[in-house]
Amino acid sequence: MTTTEIKQTVTRVNFAKLAPKAFRAVIGLDAAAREGLDPTLVELVQIRSSQLNHCAYCLHMHTGDARKAGENEERLHMTSLWREAKHFFTEKEQAALALTEAVTLVADAGVPDAVYAEAAAHFEEQELAHLLALIFTINTWNRIALATGKVAGTDER
């Protein structure tokens, strides 16, 4: 069976409806995490984490949000290969993307000191704390979308 033939055969729970307090808590964390962060950076982080987690629902949503915020197509296409296309991204964005990868894939190698130090060199402490909260949040959203069978292109916001 190819990936295009795989169909969801089990109806999944509506997390927002059936766990509204938990859902609202994640929304609150998301809003708080974004405070003080550049909106373009927010979308790049959410896009990269969603790529790593294979979350088509969130990837579709955040690439659309990035376009609405004025992000250009070249950078959107290069986000998955940012290390090979560094000239598309500022040093600060590169540090954020590296931290996003380390935190998202934390089970692979932890968060290396060098990655954390590079991010700390580009972000004030409070901004870095918010960046970490943003990474935690998008990973939570990815897991919610994947576990509940959300379908890309059906954003319900």
C-alpha positions as CSV (number, residue, x, y, z in Angstrom):
1,M,0.0,0.0,0.0
2,T,1.4,3.4,-1.0
3,T,1.1,6.4,1.2
4,T,-1.5,7.8,-1.1
5,E,-3.6,4.7,-0.5
6,I,-3.4,4.8,3.2
7,K,-6.7,5.9,4.6
8,Q,-7.7,6.6,8.2
9,T,-10.1,3.7,9.0
10,V,-10.6,4.6,12.7
11,T,-12.5,7.7,13.7
12,R,-10.2,9.7,15.9
13,V,-11.3,11.9,18.9
14,N,-11.9,15.6,18.5
15,F,-9.3,16.7,21.0
16,A,-10.5,20.4,21.1
17,K,-14.1,19.3,21.8
18,L,-13.4,16.4,24.2
19,A,-10.5,17.9,26.2
20,P,-11.3,21.6,26.0
21,K,-9.3,22.6,29.1
22,A,-6.2,20.8,27.8
23,F,-6.7,22.3,24.3
24,R,-7.1,25.8,25.7
25,A,-4.0,25.3,27.8
26,V,-2.0,24.5,24.7
27,I,-3.4,27.6,23.0
28,G,-2.4,29.7,26.0
29,L,1.1,28.2,25.9
30,D,1.3,28.9,22.2
31,A,0.2,32.6,22.7
32,A,2.6,33.1,25.6
33,A,5.5,31.5,23.8
34,R,5.2,33.9,20.8
35,E,5.5,37.0,22.9
36,G,8.5,39.0,21.9
37,L,9.5,36.8,19.0
38,D,9.7,37.9,15.4
39,P,6.6,36.5,13.6
40,T,8.8,35.3,10.6
41,L,11.0,33.4,13.0
42,V,8.0,31.9,14.7
43,E,6.8,30.5,11.4
44,L,10.2,29.2,10.4
45,V,10.5,27.3,13.7
46,Q,7.0,25.9,13.3
47,I,7.6,24.8,9.8
48,R,11.0,23.1,10.6
49,S,9.6,21.2,13.5
50,S,6.5,20.1,11.5
51,Q,8.8,18.9,8.7
52,L,10.9,16.9,11.2
53,N,7.8,15.4,12.8
54,H,6.2,14.6,9.4
55,C,3.1,16.6,10.4
56,A,1.5,17.6,7.1
57,Y,-1.4,19.3,8.8
58,C,0.8,21.7,10.8
59,L,3.2,22.2,7.9
60,H,0.4,23.2,5.6
61,M,-1.0,25.6,8.2
62,H,2.3,27.3,9.0
63,T,3.5,27.6,5.4
64,G,0.2,29.3,4.6
65,D,0.6,31.6,7.7
66,A,4.2,32.4,6.7
67,R,3.0,33.4,3.2
68,K,0.3,35.6,4.7
69,A,2.9,37.2,6.8
70,G,5.0,38.0,3.7
71,E,7.5,35.2,3.8
72,N,8.9,34.4,0.3
73,E,8.7,31.1,-1.5
74,E,12.4,30.6,-1.8
75,R,12.9,30.6,2.0
76,L,9.9,28.4,2.5
77,H,11.4,25.8,0.1
78,M,14.8,26.1,1.6
79,T,13.7,25.6,5.3
80,S,14.1,21.8,5.2
81,L,17.6,22.2,3.8
82,W,18.6,25.4,5.6
83,R,22.1,24.1,6.4
84,E,22.8,23.7,2.7
85,A,21.2,27.1,1.9
86,K,22.4,29.2,4.8
87,H,22.6,32.4,2.7
88,F,18.7,32.4,2.7
89,F,18.7,32.8,6.5
90,T,20.2,35.2,9.0
91,E,22.6,33.8,11.6
92,K,19.9,34.3,14.3
93,E,17.4,32.3,12.2
94,Q,20.0,29.6,11.6
95,A,20.6,29.4,15.4
96,A,16.9,29.1,16.0
97,L,16.5,26.4,13.3
98,A,19.4,24.4,14.8
99,L,17.9,24.6,18.3
100,T,14.5,23.6,16.8
101,E,16.0,20.5,15.3
102,A,17.9,19.6,18.5
103,V,14.8,20.0,20.8
104,T,12.5,18.3,18.3
105,L,14.8,15.4,17.9
106,V,15.9,15.4,21.6
107,A,15.8,11.6,21.9
108,D,18.5,11.3,19.2
109,A,21.3,13.3,20.9
110,G,19.9,15.6,23.5
111,V,20.4,19.3,23.0
112,P,24.2,19.7,22.3
113,D,25.9,22.4,24.3
114,A,27.3,24.0,21.1
115,V,23.7,24.3,19.6
116,Y,22.4,25.8,22.8
117,A,25.4,28.2,23.1
118,E,24.9,29.4,19.5
119,A,21.2,30.1,20.2
120,A,22.2,31.9,23.4
121,A,24.6,34.1,21.5
122,H,21.8,35.3,19.3
123,F,18.9,35.6,21.7
124,E,18.5,37.5,25.0
125,E,17.7,35.1,27.8
126,Q,14.0,36.0,27.9
127,E,13.7,35.7,24.1
128,L,15.6,32.3,24.3
129,A,13.1,31.1,26.9
130,H,10.2,32.1,24.6
131,L,11.9,30.4,21.7
132,L,12.2,27.2,23.7
133,A,8.5,27.5,24.7
134,L,7.6,27.9,21.0
135,I,9.5,24.8,20.1
136,F,7.9,22.8,22.9
137,T,4.5,24.1,21.8
138,I,4.8,23.2,18.1
139,N,6.0,19.8,19.0
140,T,2.9,19.4,21.2
141,W,0.6,20.7,18.3
142,N,2.4,18.2,15.9
143,R,1.6,15.3,18.2
144,I,-2.0,16.4,18.7
145,A,-2.5,16.6,14.9
146,L,-0.8,13.3,14.2
147,A,-2.5,11.4,17.1
148,T,-5.9,12.7,16.2
149,G,-5.6,12.2,12.4
150,K,-5.8,15.8,11.3
151,V,-5.7,16.1,7.5
152,A,-3.6,18.7,5.8
153,G,-5.6,21.5,4.2
154,T,-8.5,21.2,6.7
155,D,-7.3,24.0,9.1
156,E,-10.3,24.7,11.3
157,R,-9.1,28.0,12.8
